[in-house]
Amino acid sequence: MKSIPLSEEPANSATQVRRAIRAETGSVAVEFAIIFPVALVFFCGLLAYGIYFGASHSVQQLAADAARASVAGLDDTERAAIAVAHVASSSSAYPLLRSDRVAVTARPLAADSSQFEVRVVFNSVDLPIWSLSGLVPLPSRLIERSAVIKRGGY
C-alpha cells in the first residue's frame, strides 16, 4: 500500500468548514455588496441637498437684491413695481432658477409699516433632485424666502 502525504489526505467536513471560514478570497466582494447601496444612497442625498440648498440660496439672494433695489421707490406702489421688475429681469441669471417658476410679492411689513418686505417663491419641480424622492427624504418643492428693508425718512 502506498502512503499518502499528510497534505494530500482527504479532509473531513469540519476541516473544510474551517478552511472556508479562514478563506478571504471573496470577502472584498461581499463587503462591497453590503456597503455600496448605503454609500450610493448617502451620496445621492448629498447631491440632492446640495442642489436644493443652492436653489434656496439663489432665491434668498434674489429676494435680498430685489429688496435693496426697491429702496429707490418713492412710495409703496413704486417700490413694489421696482422689486417685481428686478426679480423678472434677474431671475434668469441664477442657473438653478427658472423665470417662469418664480413669483414675487412686495408690500409694507404688516407688523411694522416702516419696513418693506419682498417675498420670492420658487416652484422647484423642474430640479433633477425630485427623481430621488422615493430614495431620499426631500424638503418642500416650494422654496419661499423674504427680505425686509427699513424705509428711509422714519
Disulfide bonds with the S-S distance in Angstrom:
none
